[in-house]
Amino acid sequence: MASAAEQLAANMNFDAFSKAKELHKRIWFTLIALIVYRLGAYIPIPGIDAIAFAQAFEGQSKGILGMFNMFSGGAVQRMAVFSLNVMPYISASIIVQLLGTVYPPWEKLRKEGGEAGRKTLNQYTRYLTVVLAVVQSAAIAIGLQNSPGLVLNPGVFFVASTIVTLTGGTMFLMWLGEQITSRGVGNGVSLIIFAGIVARLPTAIWQALTLTQNGSMSGFSLFAIAVIAIVVVFAIVFMERSQRRLLVQYPKRQMGNRMIGGETSFLPLKINTAGVIPPIFASSLLLLPATAMGFLSQANLPQWAQWLPGAVGQLQHGRPAFMFFYAFLIIFFSFFYTSIVFNPDETAENLRKYGGFMPGIRPGKRTAEYLDFVLTRLTVIGAAYITAVCILPEALMGYLNSTQFYLGGTSILIVVSVTMDTVAQIQSHLLAHQYEGLIKKSKLRGGGRGR
């Protein structure tokens, strides 16, 4: 017999969606917030020569600036107020998570602080976001000022105004993301990055069609891009929904005159525990040398360093060296980040504390070893899957001599993952609405019988 949740899910349709007024409000709030974000991506910071900056950006579009431009939906290319996007917030979140596993006071807050501890760590994340945003915006302001012809009126006022503008843009997006999470649908920060990538997809598609029309790219290559994109999307959906479910049993115990327990549940372990973090970290590290070399003049390099431009040139999208190190770093960060977000010892201790155990495995240390054994093998599969998703489009870009980040595996992985998460949250809100409706109906029926 189907459970109540399964019966509700089977009855979800458009009619049920039309009656979920609270869900409509959440969706409209999310859409309006994303529109506000996209408007800010077109407002440039004051004091910049837009034409000169666009020409300078073309020379750096293959470096880390190109990747940040993809995540910000073209804001970097325009040097808009949202150029930093939510990257300082993401970096701060990762740093706080890392310190939460190695710094004892923060580790105590994370494990024993409960809701208050979580709020305290979130506040530390906001403070660190401000620091990182100020440092990055100061570096951008100084770099722009040192580049001839980019700044109309260089000076202290330009540096200060740029720092305030870019830092304020990041803090506004951080606040906007939190509002989407609490009052809208989906994870706010993820949806902001998602909106930036999706906003640039029509441009990428138009450029591909233009290249095909003028003969720079064959029709077969365009067809191959479409087929590979579809295959990658299906692969991501299949792998992101895949999980290993470990059986957990709870023994019966007597409390007063009642016998409770004896339940069976599952501990789900995702194949890709690290999510999209590995390709983002790997891309950032590999594109740093190309970006740094772009600010250096080859003529000013000493004789012993003349080989650097050629070596750095091999670390660009589509090159064999880039793909090799890209795959290596993705695999490394998959294991590294998984070890941070999932602690087998802590999970085993929590199971033991609540009386849970896995059949055939002793609680405590043996359970932790078994969880680590399973998780390691799942991470091998997950790392191979992420590597294949990211390397296949890279190889295609190398074959076509293209540098479109929007065709890369990282962007496709983010778009599909965020879409799946948002749809799942919409379904959960709809399910909760139907459940509340059933409760109200049962109460009305009970009141009628009472009368």
Phi, psi and omega in degrees: 000137182288146178287170180297321180295320180293322178294320177296315180299323180291334182269001180288127179210187182295326179297319178294322178295321182294337181270349182275080184295322179296322177294323177299317179298319180295318180294316179297320178298318179297315180297316180296319179297320180290327176295319177299319178298316181292328176296320179294337179287353180250003180261108183284154175289151183287150173090012183251137171278104189299320182293314180296321180292321178299320178293320179292325181294327180301325179286342181250006187292343179271353182265203183294336177296324178295321178292316177296326177295324177295312181294329183268003178069034178089006181292326180293320180299330178263356188049057182274175183292340179258028184297323179287341180055217179257016182299319175299323179293319178295316178299317179296320179298317180294318179297317180295322177296318179297313180293332178293348178256344184238338181264112190307313181300319179287327177295323177294319177299318183292321186273319190245352186283341181066215181294322179295319178295322178296318178295322179296316178295324176296323178292320175299323178297320179295317179299316180293327176300317179299315181299311181295321180294320178296316180296313182293319179292326176295319178296319178296316181297316180292320178296319177295319182291328180281348178270118185296134173090353183273327184254132182287316181227080181295152179154185182296322181297320179296315180299313182296316181294324178293318179298314181295318183293310183291319178295318177298323177297317178295315180295324177295317179294323177298314178296318180298319178297320178295323178294321178297318181297319185273326186246352180246213180235130178094177177278121188299314182295317179297321180292328177295315177295319178302314181296323178296318181291314182296326181296333181266350181298317178302323177296318180295319179294318179296320178296320178296318178294322179295317178298322178291322182292320182271004175089001179287339179222137183283160177296327177296320179296319178296319178296320179297321178299315181297316181295314180297320179299318179295316180297318180296319179297314179297320179296318180296315180299315181296314185287324181290335178271350182280143179205157174257121183258115180266129181289130177233130180243148178240126183288158176286142176214153185259128175237105185070235179262004184249147175256117181240168179095204182073020183269160177235131178222183182230144174257105183279131176242118180288150176292319180251081181289328185284344179069223183264005182297314183303309180294327179294313178298315182297316179297317182299315182294319184286333181272349178299315179300319180295322179292316180296321180292332179294336179270356180255146177269127182296330181292334182271357180286143176294167185299322184287346183253013182292345180279347185300313181303319179294320179293317180294328178298334178283347180262042177242161186306134176092346180278149181301319180297319179298315182295324179295308181291329177298313179296318181298315182290325177298315179296317180298311182289335176297314179289320184295311183287327176298321179294338180276315187277343179229118180251107181300321180296317180294319179295317179296321179293320177295320176298316180295322182297322182264011174083007180278152178207158176260130183306129177084001182232130181290141178296159177094234186297318181297321178295318178297319179295321179293318178298319178294322178299311181293316184295322179299316181288326174294322180293327175300314179294316181297318179295320178296320180294313180296319180299315180295318180297322183276326184281325182301310175295328177297317178296323178294319179295324177294323179291322181271358183056045182246151179236033180281106179297335185289344176268359184285160181293328180298313181294318179295319180298317180295313183299313183291317182296315180294321178299315180297318180294319181293317178297320178297321179290323176298317179296322179293321176295319179294321178296318178296322179296316179294323180296317177297322178298319179295321179296317179298318180297318180295324179292319178297319179294319179295321178293323179294320179293327180294322178290000000 
